[in-house]
Amino acid sequence: MEKKMGYKVLWIEDGAFVEIPHFAGPVVLSKKYTLRVAFNVSDAVKQIQSAEYDVVIVDIRILPGADPDWENLYKKSGYNKIDARLGIKLLFSLLKSDEAAVKLSNIPSWISPVKFGVFTVEGEREVKDDLDELGVAFYRQKKAGISRKTLLELIEAIIEGLKKTYKPGGQK
Amino acid sequence: MNDLVNMDSKKRVINIAKDLFQCSFPCNLPIGVYLVTKTGEFAKCNQRAREILQLPQTGDDINANINDFYYDPGERIRVIKELEECEANGKFLEKKIIHFRVNGQEIWVQAQCRSVKDPETGETIGYTGCIVDVTEEESLHQLFEKLPVGVYKLNAQNRIVRVNKAFADILGYEKPSELEGMEIKELYVDSEEAKKFDELIKEKRVVVNEKVELFKKNKERCYISVCAYKKMNTDGETYIGREGTIQDVTDEENYRQIRDMVPVGAYMVRRDDQGKEVISNCNQAFADMFEYDMDMLIGLEVKKLYASEKDYEDFVKEITERYSKNELTEGIPIRAKTAKGQIIPLDVHCRILPDGAGNITGRAGIVINTSNIVALRELRDDIGKTLHFYSTALVTMEQSIKPVLRALDPDPFETGELLTVDRAIDALSEPAKNLKNALVKLLEIKNTSPERQNAISGEDWTTLEDIRHSLEDYKALSPYPEFQVAALHEIPGVILDIYNKMEKGIFPRELARDFFNKAKELERMCCLIKTHQALDTIMEVDYSIRALREYVIFQQRRPDLPTICNISTLIQTVVYQLYLFAQQRRVAIKQEYQSCQAQVKVDERSVLRALSNLLYNAIKYSWYREIGEKPWITVRAFTVKDKVHVEFQNYGVPIAKEEIDNNLIFKFGYRGKYSGDRQRMGTGIGLTDARETARNHGGDVKIKSVPASGEDEYDYSKPFLTTATFILPIYY
């Protein structure tokens, strides 16, 4: 039985269990965070709409899942998750819905760009413009040679930012 | 005797005609007036008639017969018959155009005519009438009717007033009258084009060889070249219509479009007076290919388009030899040079143009730029080399990892068997428990002396406390077993860092050694798991790289000559090749193909690769059917009519219905939506390659994926039965 620990973190990453679970080791062992995983966009939207998270870490190259709207976007990209960039599109749906390709029926009030971070193989230049537009300041690149603690450090950086932005008690 | 008869007839007709004229014979009229006997002897002719027919200008006795003037000797009989019909209706014959020959020259006269009858008997004794020379007008009329070009006239409203027969013929109408009254824009395929032409002629007055697209009567489209001029009223300001000619240029236009639109360079080379070969014609694509303006190319010595004089000479020698041996002059690779000096590879396909004696006078043909093909060939070669390097690197890595595994012995995991997360958790539970117990003992005596308490910092003691809790209930760290393993993997490093900080001799030696050993044991088990997982990944990447390399090499090599093979033997070969991979995945292969003895005539290497792709997929995408039961796949072979079917059926990862319906799974590089299940790797080439191979042999590949439960509902979270069928024609 898992014990609920500290901040709630959602990691949207389809390779979380097989490709890169080692990034989760330091996060889990620190016991400061309850780490949840969403493997695709549909799953991520469902989780975001059903629970509040302190931190959401997004991968750019993710699959659409079962939702037909996201499925259609994926189809338009030629079923190519690299071109589809569904992670960025999800961020637009959550943070800048007027410019989003998919309009969500319900965007929870806790959603804020300061709670989001991007952890992806895309280089900074490839995502910078979008992230600047969205107001997402936290980004780490997945590449060979990075520390196993990279995910933990990214989460901690967001939490530090939140502490500066939010007053104790969760009020802005 | 005849002369006397004629004289009598003339006198008789003259006497009777006096009553007709009611005065003397009209000599000074500007039209020709004549009087002939029934047989055509001239009795009287006025001055103008004599001029027209070039008869003697003076003398009452005209020794001539009108029959001799008819161009067509039979026409007079037809004219008289027509006259009789008119007179029977109380009319005269009027405005009849008659074709004469006068002193060998053709003339046309317009005649009005009536008969002269004996008042007593009513018998026709002669004919009288007038003639006007209309040779000039009639010539124009004849031209209008017989010209091989269409002639037309429109009124101010752009309706057809008159067209000739050729116009009707060009547009497939039976007669000109079908077109008369029609608005010209009705003939246009695009009414906007009609409007533009109208504006053009009103602006320019004269339009020459303007091409328009018109409908024929049967709605077939044709291209027409139009020459026209606008007609204005005498005031010079009012448009009253236009006249012009049309010519059918459909064939020319179609050829021009083919010439200009095909994405290959078309050209013609002719030898000039000095024997030099020059470009006499080419299309725009040819000019573009060589980076020349079309005007500069025409007349250019063709030698200048070759990379060097030697390239040109080699080419001429090659085509001359082929021509002399009656061989095709096609597919000849050359190195050409553009106007900017760039060297480009081309393939030339041409025909020699000989004169009547068989001497070469030039050639016509097409050239295809093969730069992309050459570049692709080079790229494939590079990829092939790179993949070879990767493949070698993977073998090195695999061979390096095996000694590491030996060094980490004892190893509870079977080599070659895929290590699942459940097995990893099982294997870690004992070392985790042992380390926790050792840690508990250490923590129990921590407060027994100040030295022990100060052996490490308070923060490190807190960390060890935390770790003890984590080890005690590591399943509480995360709901995901993968993250539990990842967390356990972090622990030995943290503990050993702290252990190394401890001052030696403060804790009982046995206890300290046990603590160290148990941490090392957990670390060893974590390393074993990681190393096995790395080995699994290497094996999987190795297969993908080898399959990709084989595919790339296949694209470069010429296919082997087909050989006759037994289908069961081919399947057996790939089952053997993938035996280790199946074992690693703990997948059993149910072989139901041995009884099929069909033979196929194939490029064995390609077919083996294709079958291997399908078997590999079946193994890779298999799930356990029941707990504790090894997954299995079935390989069957059977014949259907003149084809042999090889089926690979597995239970596991679904293929989405739309991916099959839309043929997406056969798209080069496409990976199925669910193919990434549990991070299965792949290149997205296997099915493309398999189908291409089957089709190259006159066969096909069919894919079916349905819910294993047999229910209709497509729930892709549940297992599917997927069948890949490789079909080949049987060789008899």
Interface residues (C-beta under 8 A of the other chain):
Chain A: M1 E2 K3 D14 G15 A16 F17 V18 E19 P21 H22 F23 A24 G25 P26 V28 L29 K31 L35 V37 L63 A66 Y79 R148
Chain B: V421 D466 S470 K475 A476 L477 S478 P479 Y480 E482 F483 Q484 V485 A486 A487 H489 E490 I491 V494 E659 L664 K667 Y670 K673 G676 R678 Q679 Y716
